[in-house]
């Protein structure tokens, strides 16, 4: 039985630099459909990629959410690039960052500092790769921030964080604590079942056909929302 590599970065880099890098079980540096200003290392087929990772590790692994550009993240990135004043000169956190798409967009738009948080070490590795591919400075930040008090930043970007009930019930209190501490909170969401719509104000909606990794379907609407003040 093989084991998951101890160095996720070296493992991922080996899967984009080989002579057979064009296969379905490789990562590809491509433009993001709704945000062509940004290039990411993405899986052409996330299911095939996931199967390869599990076969090499010899065990069950969590889904590689970081290997796809989720619709909520695309909406946030589009909004930030279209409205750079939202992030200019600010300390920004991309929460549950996955590929780091929103973080990279914030860096491109002029944020003072950008951190991209995820609990998956492979996500942290690919965030670094993607930041370098776009000539941006993004700090990968590991750990479960939701277990803490709040984020000490000016702006939180959170894409597709209400797709699962357990995550949603932990996510909202953390976002509210951070907002009470002075952070502005923007969420990108295509209409997830567990989005507490009463707590958010829609800033803009984008129309476009993008792949939804949760519903395994194409969606046509992506919203950018702001957390409402409590009380």
C-alpha positions in Angstrom: 0.0 0.0 0.0 1.4 3.4 -0.9 1.1 6.5 1.2 0.1 10.1 0.6 3.3 12.1 -0.2 4.7 14.0 2.7 5.3 17.1 0.5 2.1 18.1 -1.3 3.9 20.9 -3.2 6.4 18.5 -4.7 3.7 16.0 -5.5 1.6 18.6 -7.3 4.5 20.1 -9.2 5.4 16.6 -10.5 1.9 16.3 -11.8 2.1 19.4 -14.0 5.6 19.0 -15.3 5.7 15.5 -16.7 5.9 14.6 -20.3 2.4 13.2 -20.1 1.0 16.4 -18.5 -1.9 16.5 -20.9 -3.8 13.5 -19.4 -7.0 13.7 -17.5 -5.2 12.8 -14.3 -3.0 15.8 -14.4 -3.3 19.4 -13.4 -3.5 22.1 -16.1 -2.7 25.8 -15.9 -5.7 27.4 -17.5 -7.6 30.7 -17.6 -10.7 30.7 -15.3 -13.8 30.8 -17.5 -15.5 33.7 -15.8 -12.3 35.4 -14.7 -9.8 35.1 -17.6 -7.4 37.5 -15.9 -6.5 34.7 -13.5 -4.9 31.3 -14.4 -5.2 28.4 -12.0 -3.8 24.8 -11.9 -7.1 22.9 -12.3 -8.1 19.3 -12.9 -9.6 18.7 -16.3 -11.7 16.0 -14.7 -11.9 16.3 -10.9 -13.2 12.8 -10.5 -10.4 11.2 -12.5 -7.9 13.4 -10.6 -9.4 12.3 -7.2 -9.2 8.7 -8.2 -5.5 9.0 -9.1 -4.7 10.6 -5.8 -6.5 7.9 -3.9 -4.9 5.2 -5.9 -1.4 6.6 -5.2 -2.2 7.1 -1.5 -3.8 3.7 -1.1 -6.5 5.1 1.1 -9.7 7.2 1.0 -8.9 11.0 0.6 -11.2 14.0 1.0 -12.4 15.5 -2.3 -9.9 17.8 -3.9 -12.1 20.9 -3.8 -9.1 23.0 -4.7 -8.8 21.4 -8.1 -11.9 23.2 -9.5 -12.9 26.8 -9.8 -16.1 27.0 -7.8 -18.9 29.4 -8.9 -19.0 31.4 -5.7 -15.2 32.0 -5.9 -15.5 33.0 -9.5 -18.2 35.5 -8.6 -16.1 37.0 -5.8 -13.0 37.2 -8.0 -15.0 38.9 -10.8 -16.5 41.4 -8.3 -13.1 42.3 -6.8 -11.5 42.8 -10.2 -14.4 44.9 -11.4 -14.4 47.0 -8.2 -10.8 47.2 -7.0 -11.7 49.9 -4.4 -13.3 47.1 -2.4 -9.9 45.6 -1.5 -7.3 48.4 -2.3 -4.9 48.9 0.6 -6.7 46.4 2.9 -5.8 43.3 4.8 -7.8 40.5 3.1 -8.6 36.9 4.0 -9.8 34.4 1.5 -11.6 31.9 3.8 -11.9 28.2 2.8 -9.9 29.3 -0.2 -9.6 26.1 -2.2 -7.6 27.1 -5.3 -7.0 30.7 -3.9 -8.9 32.3 -6.8 -10.5 35.1 -4.7 -7.2 35.7 -2.9 -5.3 36.1 -6.2 -8.0 38.5 -7.5 -7.7 40.6 -4.4 -3.9 40.7 -4.8 -4.2 41.7 -8.4 -6.7 44.4 -7.4 -4.3 46.1 -4.9 -4.9 44.6 -1.5 -2.2 45.4 1.0 -1.9 41.9 2.3 -3.7 38.7 1.3 -4.0 35.4 3.2 -5.7 32.3 1.8 -6.9 29.8 4.4 -7.7 26.2 3.9 -7.5 23.0 6.1 -6.2 20.8 3.2 -2.4 20.8 2.8 -2.9 20.2 -0.9 -5.0 23.3 -1.2 -2.2 25.3 0.6 0.3 23.9 -1.9 -1.7 24.7 -5.0 -2.5 28.2 -3.6 1.2 28.9 -3.6 1.6 27.6 -7.1 -1.4 29.6 -8.4 -0.1 32.8 -6.7 3.2 32.4 -8.5 1.6 31.7 -11.8 -0.2 35.0 -11.5 2.8 36.9 -10.2 1.0 37.8 -7.0 1.8 37.7 -3.3 -0.7 35.5 -1.3 0.2 33.9 2.0 -1.2 30.3 2.4 -2.6 30.0 5.9 -3.5 26.5 7.3 -5.7 25.5 10.2 -9.3 25.6 11.2 -10.0 29.3 11.7 -13.6 28.6 12.5 -12.5 27.2 15.8 -11.1 30.6 16.8 -12.6 33.8 17.8 -12.5 36.0 14.7 -10.3 37.0 11.8 -8.2 40.2 12.5 -8.5 41.5 8.9 -10.3 44.3 7.1 -12.1 42.1 4.6 -13.1 38.5 4.4 -13.9 36.8 1.1 -15.7 33.5 1.4 -16.8 31.6 -1.7 -19.1 28.6 -1.6 -19.0 28.1 2.1 -22.7 27.2 2.6 -22.9 24.1 0.6 -23.1 21.7 3.6 -25.1 22.1 6.7 -22.4 21.2 9.2 -20.0 23.8 7.7 -22.7 26.4 7.4 -23.6 26.2 11.1 -19.9 26.8 12.0 -19.3 29.4 9.3 -22.0 32.0 10.0 -21.0 32.5 13.7 -17.4 33.0 12.8 -18.3 35.5 10.0 -20.5 37.4 12.5 -17.8 37.5 15.1 -15.3 38.8 12.6 -17.8 41.4 11.4 -18.4 42.5 15.0 -14.7 43.0 15.2 -14.6 45.3 12.3 -14.2 43.1 9.2 -16.4 43.5 6.1 -17.6 40.1 4.9 -18.4 39.3 1.3 -19.7 35.9 0.2 -19.9 34.4 -3.2 -22.8 31.9 -3.6 -24.9 30.4 -6.5 -27.9 29.7 -4.3 -26.7 27.0 -1.9 -29.3 25.3 0.2 -27.8 26.3 3.5 -27.1 30.0 2.7 -28.9 32.0 5.5 -30.3 34.5 3.0 -31.9 36.7 5.7 -28.4 37.5 7.0 -27.1 38.8 3.7 -27.6 41.6 1.2 -27.1 40.9 -2.5 -24.6 43.3 -3.9 -24.6 42.0 -7.5 -25.6 39.0 -9.5 -23.7 37.5 -12.5 -25.2 35.5 -15.3 -23.1 32.9 -16.9 -22.8 29.2 -17.4 -20.2 27.6 -15.0 -19.7 24.2 -13.5 -21.0 23.5 -10.0 -18.8 20.9 -8.3 -21.4 20.3 -5.6 -24.5 19.8 -7.7 -22.6 18.3 -10.6 -24.4 20.6 -13.0 -24.1 23.9 -14.8 -25.4 26.9 -13.0 -26.4 30.3 -14.6 -26.4 32.7 -11.7 -23.8 33.7 -9.1 -24.4 36.2 -6.4 -22.0 38.4 -4.4 -23.5 39.1 -1.0 -22.5 41.2 2.1 -23.2 40.1 5.6 -25.7 42.4 7.3 -24.9 44.0 10.7 -26.4 42.2 13.7 -29.3 44.1 15.3 
